Amino acid sequence: MLQSMRENMKGTIAIVIVGFLGLIMALSLVDLSGTGGHYGQDFADAAEVNGNKISERELQIALQQERQRLQAQLGGSLPPEFLSDDRLRGPVLQNLIRNRVVLDKAVTSGMTIGDAEIDTFITQQPQFQLNGRFDADAFRQALYSSGYSPAAYRNELRQTLAAEQLSGALNSSSFITEQELERLYGLSRQTRDFSWVSLPIADLPESIIVTNDDIEKEYEANKGTYNTQEQVAVEFIELRVSDLTSDISVAVEDVQLRFDQERRENSSVEREAAHIMVDGDNEQAEANIATVQEKLADGSVDFAELALQYSDDFASKETGGNLGISDGTVFPPAFETALENLQVGQVSEPIVIDGATHFIKLVEVIGGAESGPSFEESKDRIEAELKTVEAEQIFVERLAELNDLAYNAESLAEVAEQLGLPLGETGLFTRSGGSDAVLSDGRVVGAAFSDQVLLERFSSEVLELSPGHAVVVKLTKHEPVRTQTLDEKSQDIIAQLKIERAKKQLAEQAEELQSALAAGKSLDEIAKDNSLIVNSENNITRETRSIDAELVSHVFTLAKPSSEQTPVTSSLYLANNDYVLVSLNNVNNADFSSLSEEEKRGARLSLTQASVSSELRAWQSELVNSADIEIIGANQY
């Protein structure tokens, strides 16, 4: 009896979850693409991986998600150009390609995720929950805000989980030997002692003379390369749901009505139950029932202890007889009726169900009309939601009007005035974008340079950048590509010639120092002969930031000296064009055996994770290298 009750409980919950989710997907959200894709218009393909397309739509969604991630991580400190298509498109596309080849491998390896697992995963996501339970409205809004259709979301989720399943299998099979651990620890915590002298380039250009004749010759020789970039400026109208709410007022009565409606909708009650079950009708069962009843009546023994000692439900007795939560449909009717008639903490009289006797305890009541937030606590949220609903309706109306009015308009100023919307204007910008916030989305920049706007001089199509946010642009100024004049380019040429000549002087000095080093002179002797200062640092790690990172990185590429008396020497030009002569004096590997047991455990975990991550990246790179990949059209990187 108990087993059938448990199977019924699991089956009922599973059916409710799957059916409810399916209903939402079938009725609440229609796949507008017709192909299980994201909402919106069709796009060309961005890439093809092993015969599978990565659409421009997928790339645009991924670009928007990356922008949101960067903005959430770094906030308003990001300049707009940091979020431009030119900067993000290549890395984001490459990441999509890596994900696709891992997915292909997962599929060919037999990795799959069933519909039940997908449904369970979705219902457990916090972003789809309200008060700890799956909420249809939250689910709909989250998908709508992200630009997904249900089929596309489920498909992408299935792919992601399958790929993670394969990656997890690889991770769990990786290991590191103790010998390898000691070696890796020694290298990862290695320190180095070194000295160096620098020939800075910074002061040299000041002493270099560049004549007008030099400038003119350089200009004429390279005139064909001194071109400006094509630039445009646009006027634009932005339509946002969030901007429309400020002019909307909501009556207190409407807020109260919504609050009352929510109370009614959320008034369902769930009950957490525990029980002691005595199975059978023999003398021992009767004795156990009497003993349990007696001990419950005098309160001498805790319910959980009685369950552990006397309950024949072996699955629940270890947890105090706890059976979990019911919404009134999980347990048999007689069990549910008894549960409903109890107060929290109260235990029922013995009840016989299907040949077994139950002592039922009500552990907790969850939900109910009085359990939610008060009107005062809810009114601001409800008012904002009602404003947003009305603003969304206005948005749809204004969007239709904007589409009608903008296309043939001589100026967007007239359209903005008719619709009561602000008119914005940008400065000149290139195809890489500009500093105006509206240009952070590559689709706006693309529209500004489209034939329709640039050549035909019409307004752009109304661009729906995200749900509740639309933009239309119209050209106000166009500066085509042209050759810069001598006056415009002269300062750049002067700086360029000075740097080139300074580099040449520096190279001559560097050659003299290298010759002295090859002749057997020490770094100290060379520094003394050339009036240079020797800098020395000991116990430098790879993470040291007090010294130029490029110099530190170079020092850690050098071979270990054979002895302290025979340092390893090298030289390099830094990114700022300074020349550096280096002497690596000593290398010290960290000693793993000197660590405490706790430090060893931490180091073992950290290095194992690093090793596994390195192997995983190498495996992904190998998959990419062996895949048949085509970057389509203008998306070559």
For each residue, the residues with C-beta under 8 A, 3 or more apart:
1: 4 5 279 353 354 355 356
2: 5 6 277 279 313 315 356
3: 6 7
4: 1 7 8
5: 1 2 8 9 331 332 335
6: 2 3 9 10 315
7: 3 4 10 11
8: 4 5 11 12 330
9: 5 6 12 13 323 324 326 330 331
10: 6 7 13 14
11: 7 8 14 15
12: 8 9 15 16 329 330
13: 9 10 16 17 330
14: 10 11 17 18 116
15: 11 12 18 19
16: 12 13 19 20
17: 13 14 20 21 119 120 123 134
18: 14 15 21 22 115 116 119
19: 15 16 22 23
20: 16 17 23 24 134 136
21: 17 18 24 25 119 122 123 134
22: 18 19 25 26
23: 19 20 26 27 28
24: 20 21 27 28 29 136 139 140 150
25: 21 22 28 29 150 151 154
26: 22 23
27: 23 24
28: 23 24 25 136 140
29: 24 25 140 143 144 149 150
30: 149
31: 34 35 36 37 149 150 151 152
32: 39 40 149
33: 36 37 38 39 40 42 149 152
34: 31
35: 31
36: 31 33 149 151 152 155
37: 31 33 55 57 149 151 152
38: 33 57 58 61 147 148 149 152
39: 32 33 147 148 149
40: 32 33 57 147 464
41:
42: 33 57
43: 55 56 57 60
44: 55 56 632 633
45: 48 53 54 55 56 632
46: 54 55 56 58 59 93 96 631 632 635
47: 53 54 93 96 97 629 630 631 632 635
48: 45 51 52 53 54 628 629 630 632
49: 52 54 97 100 101 104 627 628 629
50: 100 101 104 627 628 629
51: 48 628
52: 48 49 100 104
53: 45 47 48
54: 45 46 47 48 49 58 59 93 96 97 100
55: 37 43 44 45 46 58 59
56: 43 44 45 46 59 60
57: 37 38 40 42 43 60 61
58: 38 46 54 55 61 62 96
59: 46 54 55 56 62 63 89 92 93 96 635
60: 43 56 57 63 64 443
61: 38 57 58 64 65 146 147 148
62: 58 59 65 66 92 93 95 96
63: 59 60 66 67 85 88 89 92 442
64: 60 61 67 68 147 441 466
65: 61 62 68 69 146
66: 62 63 69 70 88 92
67: 63 64 70 71 83 88 440
68: 64 65 71 72
69: 65 66 72 73
70: 66 67 73 74 78 82 83
71: 67 68 74 75 76 78 83
72: 68 69 75
73: 69 70
74: 70 71 77 78
75: 71 72 78
76: 71
77: 74
78: 70 71 74 75 82 83
79: 82 435
80: 83 84 433 434 435 436 437 439 440
81: 84 87 432 433 434 435
82: 70 78 79 87
83: 67 70 71 78 80 87 88 440
84: 80 81 87 88 432 433 439 440 442 445
85: 63 88 89 433 442 445 446
86: 89 431 432 433 442
87: 81 82 83 84
88: 63 66 67 83 84 85 91 92
89: 59 63 85 86 92 93 442 635 637
90: 93 94 637
91: 88 94 95
92: 59 62 63 66 88 89 95 96
93: 46 47 54 59 62 89 90 96 97 631 635 637
94: 90 91 97 98 637
95: 62 91 92 98 99
96: 46 47 54 58 59 62 92 93 99 100
97: 47 49 54 93 94 100 101 624 627 629
98: 94 95 101 102 620 623 624
99: 95 96 102 103 159 160 163
100: 49 50 52 54 96 97 103 104
101: 49 50 97 98 104 105 620 623 624 627
102: 98 99 105 106 163 166 167 620 623
103: 99 100 106 107 159 162 163
104: 49 50 52 100 101 107 108 623 627
105: 101 102 108 109 166 623
106: 102 103 109 111 159 162 163 165 166
107: 103 104 110 111 112 162
108: 104 105
109: 105 106 166
110: 107
111: 106 107 162 163 165 166
112: 107 162
113: 117 118 158 161 162 165
114: 117 118
115: 18 118 119
116: 14 18 119 120
117: 113 114 120 121 161
118: 113 114 115 121 122 154 157 158 161
119: 17 18 21 115 116 122 123
120: 17 116 117 123 124
121: 117 118 124 125 157 161
122: 21 118 119 125 128 134 139 154 157
123: 17 21 119 120 128 134
124: 120 121 134
125: 121 122 128 129
126: 129
127: 138 142
128: 122 123 125 134 135 138 139 142
129: 125 126 132 133 134 135 138
130: 133 135 137 138
131: 266 372
132: 129
133: 129 130
134: 17 20 21 122 123 124 128 129 139
135: 128 129 130 138 139
136: 20 24 28 139 140
137: 130 140 141
138: 127 128 129 130 135 141 142
139: 24 122 128 134 135 136 142 143
140: 24 28 29 136 137 143 144
141: 137 138 144 145
142: 127 128 138 139 145 146
143: 29 139 140 146 148 149 150 153
144: 29 140 141 147 467
145: 141 142 466 467
146: 61 65 142 143 153
147: 38 39 40 61 64 144 466 467
148: 38 39 61 143 152 153 156
149: 29 30 31 32 33 36 37 38 39 143 152 153
150: 24 25 29 31 143 153 154
151: 25 31 36 37 154 155
152: 31 33 36 37 38 148 149 155 156
153: 143 146 148 149 150 156 157
154: 25 118 122 150 151 157 158
155: 36 151 152 158 159
156: 148 152 153 159 160
157: 118 121 122 153 154 160 161
158: 113 118 154 155 161 162
159: 99 103 106 155 156 162 163
160: 99 156 157 163 164
161: 113 117 118 121 157 158 164 165
162: 103 106 107 111 112 113 158 159 165 166
163: 99 102 103 106 111 159 160 166 167
164: 160 161 167 168
165: 106 111 113 161 162 168 169
166: 102 105 106 109 111 162 163 169 170
167: 102 163 164 170 171 616
168: 164 165 171 172
169: 165 166 172 173
170: 166 167 173 174 615 616 619
171: 167 168 174 612 616
172: 168 169
173: 169 170
174: 170 171 608 611 612 615
175: 608
176: 180 181 184 604 607 608 611
177: 180 181
178: 181 182
179: 182 183
180: 176 177 183 184 611
181: 176 177 178 184 185 592 603 604 607 608
182: 178 179 185 186 592 593
183: 179 180 186 187
184: 176 180 181 187 188 607 610 611
185: 181 182 188 189 590 592 603 607
186: 182 183 189 190 589 590 591 592
187: 183 184 190 589
188: 184 185 542 590 607 610
189: 185 186 541 589 590
190: 186 187 541 542 556 587 588 589 590
191: 538 539 540 541 587 588 590
192: 539 540 555 556 584 586 587 588
193: 536 537 538 539 540 584 585 586 587 588
194: 536 537 540 555 582 583 584 585
195: 523 534 535 536 537 582 583 585
196: 523 534 535 551 580 581 582 583
197: 513 523 526 527 532 533 534 535 580 581
198: 532 535 578 579 580 581
199: 506 509 510 513 532 578 579 580 581
200: 203 578
201: 204 205 499 502 503 506 576 577 578 579
202: 205 576 578
203: 200 206 207
204: 201 207 208 498 501 502 505 506
205: 201 202 208 495 498 499 501 502
206: 203
207: 203 204
208: 204 205 497 498 501 502
209:
210: 214 215 493 494 497 498
211: 214 215
212: 215 216
213: 216 217
214: 210 211 217 218 497
215: 210 211 212 218 219 486 490 493 494 497
216: 212 213 219 220 486
217: 213 214 220 221
218: 214 215 221 222 493 496 497
219: 215 216 222 223 226 486 489 490 493
220: 216 217 223
221: 217 218
222: 218 219 225 226
223: 219 220 226 483
224: 227 483
225: 222
226: 219 222 223 483 484 489
227: 224 481 482 483 484
228: 231 479 481 482 483 484
229: 430 431 432 481
230: 430 431 449 478 479 480 481
231: 228 428 429 430 478 479
232: 428 429 448 449 454 475 477 478 479
233: 425 426 427 428 429 475 476 477 478
234: 425 426 448 453 473 474 475 476
235: 411 412 413 423 424 425 426 473 474 476
236: 412 423 424 425 426 438 444 471 472 473 474
237: 402 406 412 415 416 419 421 422 423 424 471 472
238: 243 421 422 424 438 469 470 471
239: 243 395 398 399 402 421 469 470 471
240: 243 244 395 468 469 470
241: 244 245 388 391 392 395 468 469
242: 245 391 468
243: 238 239 240 246
244: 240 241 247 248 391 394 395 398
245: 241 242 248 384 387 388 390 391
246: 243
247: 244
248: 244 245 387 390 391 394
249:
250: 254 255 383 386 387 390
251: 254 255
252: 255 256
253: 256 257
254: 250 251 257 258 386
255: 250 251 252 258 259 379 382 383 386
256: 252 253 259 260 375
257: 253 254 260 261
258: 254 255 261 262 382 385 386
259: 255 256 262 263 375 378 379 382
260: 256 257 263 264
261: 257 258 264 265
262: 258 259 265 266 372 378 382
263: 259 260 266 267 369 372
264: 260 261 267 369
265: 261 262
266: 131 262 263 367 369 372
267: 263 264 367 368 369
268: 327 367 368
269: 327 328 365 366 367 368
270: 325 326 327 328 365 366 367
271: 325 326 328 339 340 362 363 364 365 366
272: 322 324 325 326 362 363 364 365 366
273: 322 323 324 325 326 331 335 339 360 361 362 363
274: 303 304 307 316 320 321 322 323 360 361 363
275: 307 311 313 316 321 323 358 359 360 361
276: 292 303 306 307 310 311 313 321 358 359
277: 2 311 312 313 321 356 357 358
278: 285 288 289 292 310 311 312 356 357
279: 1 2 285 312 355 356 357
280: 284 285 312 355 356
281: 285 286 355
282: 285 286
283: 286 287
284: 280 287 288
285: 278 279 280 281 282 288 289 357
286: 281 282 283 289 290
287: 283 284 290 291
288: 278 284 285 291 292 310
289: 278 285 286 292 293 350 357
290: 286 287 293 294
291: 287 288 294 295 310
292: 276 278 288 289 295 296 306 310 350 359
293: 289 290 296 297 350 359
294: 290 291 297 298
295: 291 292 298 299 300 301 306
296: 292 293 299 301 303 306 347 359
297: 293 294
298: 294 295
299: 295 296
300: 295
301: 295 296 305 306
302: 305 306
303: 274 276 296 306 307 320 321 347 361
304: 274 307 308 320 321
305: 301 302 308 309
306: 276 292 295 296 301 302 303 309 310 311 359
307: 274 275 276 303 304 310 311 313 316 317 320 321
308: 304 305 311 317 318 320
309: 305 306
310: 276 278 288 291 292 306 307
311: 275 276 277 278 306 307 308 316 317 321
312: 277 278 279 280 356
313: 2 275 276 277 307 316 317 321
314: 317 318
315: 2 6
316: 274 275 307 311 313 319 320 321 322 323
317: 307 308 311 313 314 321
318: 308 314
319: 316 322
320: 274 303 304 307 308 316
321: 274 275 276 277 303 304 307 311 313 316 317 361
322: 272 273 274 316 319 363
323: 9 273 274 275 316 326 331
324: 9 272 273 330
325: 270 271 272 273 330 366
326: 9 270 271 272 273 323 329 330 331 336 339
327: 268 269 270 330
328: 269 270 271 336 340
329: 12 326 336
330: 8 9 12 13 324 325 326 327 336
331: 5 9 273 323 326 335 336 339
332: 5 335 336 353 354
333: 336 337
334: 337 338 351 353
335: 5 273 331 332 338 339 351 353 358 360
336: 326 328 329 330 331 332 333 339 340
337: 333 334 340 341
338: 334 335 341 342 348 351 358 360
339: 271 273 326 331 335 336 342 348 360 362
340: 271 328 336 337
341: 337 338 348
342: 338 339 346 347 348 360 361 362
343: 346 362
344: 362 363 364 365
345: 361 362 363
346: 342 343 361 362
347: 296 303 342 359 360 361
348: 338 339 341 342 351 358 359 360 361
349:
350: 289 292 293 357 358 359
351: 334 335 338 348 357 358 359 360
352: 355 356 357 358
353: 1 332 334 335 356 358
354: 1 332
355: 1 279 280 281 352
356: 1 2 277 278 279 280 312 352 353
357: 277 278 279 285 289 350 351 352
358: 275 276 277 335 338 348 350 351 352 353
359: 275 276 292 293 296 306 347 348 350 351
360: 273 274 275 335 338 339 342 347 348 351
361: 273 274 275 303 321 342 345 346 347 348
362: 271 272 273 339 342 343 344 345 346 365
363: 271 272 273 274 322 344 345
364: 271 272 344
365: 269 270 271 272 344 362 368
366: 269 270 271 272 325 371
367: 266 267 268 269 270 371
368: 267 268 269 365 371
369: 263 264 266 267 372
370:
371: 366 367 368
372: 131 262 263 266 369 378
373: 377 378
374: 377 378
375: 256 259 378 379
376: 379
377: 373 374
378: 259 262 372 373 374 375 381 382
379: 255 259 375 376 382 383
380: 383 384
381: 378 384 385
382: 255 258 259 262 378 379 385 386
383: 250 255 379 380 386 387
384: 245 380 381 387 388
385: 258 381 382 388 389
386: 250 254 255 258 382 383 389 390
387: 245 248 250 383 384 390 391
388: 241 245 384 385 391 392
389: 385 386 392 393
390: 245 248 250 386 387 393 394
391: 241 242 244 245 248 387 388 394 395
392: 241 388 389 395 396 468
393: 389 390 396 397
394: 244 248 390 391 397 398
395: 239 240 241 244 391 392 398 399 468
396: 392 393 399 400
397: 393 394 400 401
398: 239 244 394 395 401 402 419 421
399: 239 395 396 402 403 462 464 470
400: 396 397 403 404
401: 397 398 404 405 418 419
402: 237 239 398 399 405 406 415 419 462 470 472
403: 399 400 406 407 462
404: 400 401 407
405: 401 402 409 414 415 418 419
406: 237 402 403 409 412 415 459 462 472 474
407: 403 404 458 459
408: 458 459
409: 405 406 412 414 415 459 474
410: 414
411: 235 414 415 474
412: 235 236 237 406 409 415 416 423 459 472 473 474
413: 235 416 417 423
414: 405 409 410 411 417 418
415: 237 402 405 406 409 411 412 418 419 421
416: 237 412 413 419 420 421 422 423
417: 413 414 420
418: 401 405 414 415
419: 237 398 401 402 405 415 416
420: 416 417
421: 237 238 239 398 415 416
422: 237 238 416
423: 235 236 237 412 413 416
424: 235 236 237 238 436 438
425: 233 234 235 236 476
426: 233 234 235 236 429 434 436 438 439
427: 233 434 435 436
428: 231 232 233 434 477 479
429: 231 232 233 426 432 433 434 435 436 439 445 448
430: 229 230 231 433 434
431: 86 229 230 445 449
432: 81 84 86 229 429 445
433: 80 81 84 85 86 429 430 439 440 442 445
434: 80 81 426 427 428 429 430 439 445
435: 79 80 81 427 429 439
436: 80 424 426 427 429 439
437: 80 440
438: 236 238 424 426 441 444 471
439: 80 84 426 429 433 434 435 436 444 445
440: 67 80 83 84 433 437
441: 64 438 444 445 463 465 471
442: 63 84 85 86 89 433 445 446
443: 60 446 447 463 465
444: 236 438 439 441 447 448 463 465 471 473
445: 84 85 429 431 432 433 434 439 441 442 448 449
446: 85 442 443 449 450
447: 443 444 450 452 453 460 461 463 473
448: 232 234 429 444 445 453 454 460 473 475
449: 230 232 431 445 446 453 454
450: 446 447 453 454 460
451: 454 455 456
452: 447 455 456 458 460 461
453: 234 447 448 449 450 456 457 458 459 460 473 474 475
454: 232 448 449 450 451 457 475 478
455: 451 452
456: 451 452 453
457: 453 454 475
458: 407 408 452 453 474
459: 406 407 408 409 412 453 472 473 474
460: 447 448 450 452 453 463 472 473 474
461: 447 452 472
462: 399 402 403 406 470 471 472
463: 441 443 444 447 460 470 471 472 473
464: 40 399 467 469 470
465: 441 443 444 469 470 471
466: 64 145 147 469
467: 144 145 147 464
468: 240 241 242 392 395
469: 238 239 240 241 464 465 466
470: 238 239 240 399 402 462 463 464 465
471: 236 237 238 239 438 441 444 462 463 465
472: 236 237 402 406 412 459 460 461 462 463
473: 234 235 236 412 444 447 448 453 459 460 463
474: 234 235 236 406 409 411 412 453 458 459 460
475: 232 233 234 448 453 454 457 478
476: 233 234 235 425
477: 232 233 428
478: 230 231 232 233 454 475
479: 228 230 231 232 428 482
480: 230
481: 227 228 229 230
482: 227 228 479
483: 223 224 226 227 228
484: 226 227 228 488 489
485: 488 489
486: 215 216 219 489 490
487: 490
488: 484 485
489: 219 226 484 485 486 492 493
490: 215 219 486 487 493 494
491: 494 495
492: 489 495 496
493: 210 215 218 219 489 490 496 497
494: 210 215 490 491 497 498
495: 205 491 492 498 499
496: 218 492 493 499 500
497: 208 210 214 215 218 493 494 500 501
498: 204 205 208 210 494 495 501 502
499: 201 205 495 496 502 503 577
500: 496 497 503 504
501: 204 205 208 497 498 504 505
502: 201 204 205 208 498 499 505 506 577
503: 201 499 500 506 507 577
504: 500 501 507 508
505: 204 501 502 508 509
506: 199 201 204 502 503 509 510 577 579
507: 503 504 510 511 579
508: 504 505 511 512
509: 199 505 506 512 513 530 579
510: 199 506 507 513 514 571 579 581
511: 507 508 514 515
512: 508 509 515 516 530
513: 197 199 509 510 516 517 526 530 571 581
514: 510 511 517 518 571 581
515: 511 512 518 519
516: 512 513 519 521 525 526 529
517: 513 514 521 523 526 569 581
518: 514 515
519: 515 516
520:
521: 516 517 525 526 529
522: 525 526 583
523: 195 196 197 517 526 527 534 567 569 581 583
524: 527 528 534
525: 516 521 522 528 529
526: 197 513 516 517 521 522 523 529 530 532 581
527: 197 523 524 530 532 533 534
528: 524 525 531
529: 516 521 525 526
530: 509 512 513 526 527
531: 528
532: 197 198 199 526 527
533: 197 527
534: 195 196 197 523 524 527
535: 195 196 197 198
536: 193 194 195
537: 193 194 195 540 544 547
538: 191 193 586
539: 191 192 193 588
540: 191 192 193 194 537 544 547 552 555
541: 189 190 191 544
542: 188 190 552 553 556
543:
544: 537 540 541 547 552
545: 549
546:
547: 537 540 544 551 552
548: 551 552 574
549: 545 552 553
550: 553 554 572 574 575
551: 196 547 548 554 555 572 574 580 582
552: 540 542 544 547 548 549 555 556
553: 542 549 550 556 557
554: 550 551 557 558 570 572 582
555: 192 194 540 551 552 558 582 584
556: 190 192 542 552 553
557: 553 554
558: 554 555 568 570 582 584
559: 568
560: 568 587
561: 564 566 567 568 584 585 586 587
562: 566
563: 566
564: 561 567 585 586
565:
566: 561 562 563
567: 523 561 564 583 584 585
568: 558 559 560 561 583 584
569: 517 523 581 582 583 584
570: 554 558 581 582 584
571: 510 513 514 579 580 581 582
572: 550 551 554 579 580 582
573: 577 578 579 580
574: 548 550 551 577 578 579 580
575: 550
576: 201 202
577: 201 499 502 503 506 573 574
578: 198 199 200 201 202 573 574
579: 198 199 201 506 507 509 510 571 572 573 574
580: 196 197 198 199 551 571 572 573 574
581: 196 197 198 199 510 513 514 517 523 526 569 570 571
582: 194 195 196 551 554 555 558 569 570 571 572
583: 194 195 196 522 523 567 568 569
584: 192 193 194 555 558 561 567 568 569 570 587
585: 193 194 195 561 564 567
586: 192 193 538 561 564
587: 190 191 192 193 560 561 584
588: 190 191 192 193 539
589: 186 187 189 190
590: 185 186 188 189 190 191
591: 186 594 595
592: 181 182 185 186 595 600 603
593: 182
594: 591
595: 591 592 599 600 603
596: 599 600
597: 600 601
598: 601 602
599: 595 596 602 603
600: 592 595 596 597 603 604
601: 597 598 604 605
602: 598 599 605 606
603: 181 185 592 595 599 600 606 607
604: 176 181 600 601 607 608
605: 601 602 608 609
606: 602 603 609 610
607: 176 181 184 185 188 603 604 610 611
608: 174 175 176 181 604 605 611 612
609: 605 606 612 613
610: 184 188 606 607 613 614
611: 174 176 180 184 607 608 614 615
612: 171 174 608 609 615 616
613: 609 610 616 617
614: 610 611 617 618
615: 170 174 611 612 618 619
616: 167 170 171 612 613 619 620
617: 613 614 620 621
618: 614 615 621 622
619: 170 615 616 622 623
620: 98 101 102 616 617 623 624
621: 617 618 624 625
622: 618 619 625 626
623: 98 101 102 104 105 619 620 626 627
624: 97 98 101 620 621 627 629
625: 621 622
626: 622 623
627: 49 50 97 101 104 623 624
628: 48 49 50 51
629: 47 48 49 50 97 624
630: 47 48
631: 46 47 93 635 636 637
632: 44 45 46 47 48 635
633: 44 636
634:
635: 46 47 59 89 93 631 632
636: 631 633
637: 89 90 93 94 631
